């Protein structure tokens, strides 16, 4: 075969593979966007139930279109303490089943139907104004591109039937399966996609370039190769996280060892499941993964025992306040946004507690409360920086319109929350400046204003946590009352000064306290406005 023709074949196959990876990525992003409001609950409600955990893994893997991404998400959730190792193992077993869906889809010969799918998908995407229709268009377009990529890879592979050296190598994969397993693992480690390897194998089978036994060996290798990224990503993380990364590798190695002695009878069994070779390979992939998962489910306890022997040590819970956001979760923007939202709510609660402590410090001279407010203000500053940077890294393109609005609201809210924390610290500082007491009338007025400002902030925080626009509107109305109360209290203070009932030396301090409490109301109003805009 001339070198020019060989290069043409290679570029066609690589071009088809690149288009396939792009299309899978596009499909994954769209499905993640659609399932954004479910993704967090699906993962976090994974239980010790064998069926529940496996079902969770299969569903999530379908939505993210990658078992690697599913396991990376698990690494993040385990590292942050949201999930335990047992739950993660069940989800991984399910993820192995979820990967079979793509292979089943691409094994169908759609011939020229990919062009109508591309045209229809493109039309819906660019002519529709509703986001739901646009997402539907993206899904249809992605499938069309996937089938087109399969056609390109199959067409590129076709001339290889006339290349004796290549056919001889492929044949050896069937005679010596260990070679096929190694090549499949290596190729998958390079592409970081077992779906890409499996789909390329199926595409080559469509033109008779590869036989069943060689294809099965390569697919088994692909299952092993997909673990390398997770093993690398778990380095330097918690003990439970490293065990999670090792779990997938162990299970896929077990599957390979289980099927290796029976590849010939397994191949014969698969030939009875369909009439065409591409379907044989897809069915072999499904049978292999489902069987391995079902066999291992009753032995999850044993798997965990072995993992603890391989990676010894005690699990350590995360204690640092600012380490709860894991970068691995950024692989699924909707899930990362959900985690950031929890941290924003926690930050808002800390600031709320600071206001109550500031009141104790101001009216009761509570030194312990003062110290706690100052310490918490430093925590708030760290959270402000950490959450802000994290939110900036959440890719807007991977979010639904609703989540994009939420991201913007959260980004603005953390600024207002940080300002409220600063004002709480100011109030503590004012407590230390009181060289002489306020009059009873002034103390009572300030106490009333403290309560009103704190209540307004509390209402805004509740609205933010519940995404409740009705509560947000209540907070806006309360802020108007804060403004009116400030004017009223300033007028009363001036009357006390004129009558000599208030010390002139305390005028500046009284005014500063009123000003900062009013500013707390302003920031509460801002937070409520962010909720209303979601």
Secondary structure, 3 states (H helix, E strand, C coil): CCHHHHHHHHHHHHHHHHHHHHHHHHHHHHHHHHCHHHHHHHHHCCCCCHHHHHHHHHHHHHHHCCHHHHHHHHHHHHHCCCCCHHHHHHHHHHHHHHCHHHHHHHCCCCCCHHHHHHHHHHHHHHHCCCHHHHHHHHHHHHHHHHHHHHHHHHHHHHHHHHCHHHHHHHHHHHHCHHHHHHHHHHHHHHHCCHHHHHHHHHHHHHCCCCCHHHHHHHHHHHHHHCCHHHHHHCCCCCHHHHHHHHHHHHHHHHHHHHHHCCHHHHHHHHCCCCCCHHHHHHHHHHHHHHHHHHHHHCCHHHHHHHHHHHCCCCCCCCCCCCCCCCHHHHHCHHHHHHHHHHHHHHHHHHHHHHHHHHHHHHHHCCHHHHHHHHHHHHHHHHHHHHHHHHHHHCCHHHCCHHHHHHHHHHHHHHHHHHHHHHHHHHHHHHHHHCCCCCCHHHHHHHHHHHHHHHHHHHHHHHHHHHCCHHHHHHHHHHHHHHHHHHHHHHHHHHHHHHHCCCCHHHHHHHHHHHHHHHHHHHHHHHHHHHHHHC
